[in-house]
Amino acid sequence: MKTALAHLSLTTREEVKDDNIIVSVLYPYITSTDFEIHTVKGSTTSSLEVEDFEGAQEAWAKADPPEHVAKQVVDAIEKGTAEIVAHDWMKRASTS
């Protein structure tokens, strides 16, 4: 689903560029926020803990602060960049 959304966004970028509308796609890593505590959970929804996934604690230890992600968004707006990847190591991982 995320790949489809990215491709749709990049297609939209091409369609609206003559109208001076710039569409960018940001591929973030984990962002350390309190989003989860503000979500509504139904009685059938189980809340998974970080420990439930192999390597999850290591991944959360590398989580980006919201300010890092916000800076990337601002940079993309200023530069008109089509695709922004949160970290260079993510680019290498996605091409292998």
Residue pairs with C-beta under 8 A, 6 or more apart in sequence:
6 25
6 27
6 83
9 23
9 24
9 25
10 23
10 25
10 82
10 83
12 23
13 22
13 23
13 24
13 82
16 23
22 77
22 80
23 82
24 76
24 77
24 80
24 81
24 82
24 83
24 84
25 82
25 83
25 84
26 69
26 72
26 73
26 76
26 84
26 86
27 83
27 84
27 85
27 86
27 90
28 64
28 69
28 72
28 86
29 62
29 63
29 64
29 86
29 87
29 90
30 59
30 60
30 62
30 63
30 64
31 63
31 64
31 65
31 66
31 68
31 69
32 60
32 63
32 64
32 65
32 66
33 66
41 47
50 56
50 57
50 60
51 57
64 86
68 86
69 86
72 84
72 86
73 84
75 81
75 84
76 84
85 91
85 94
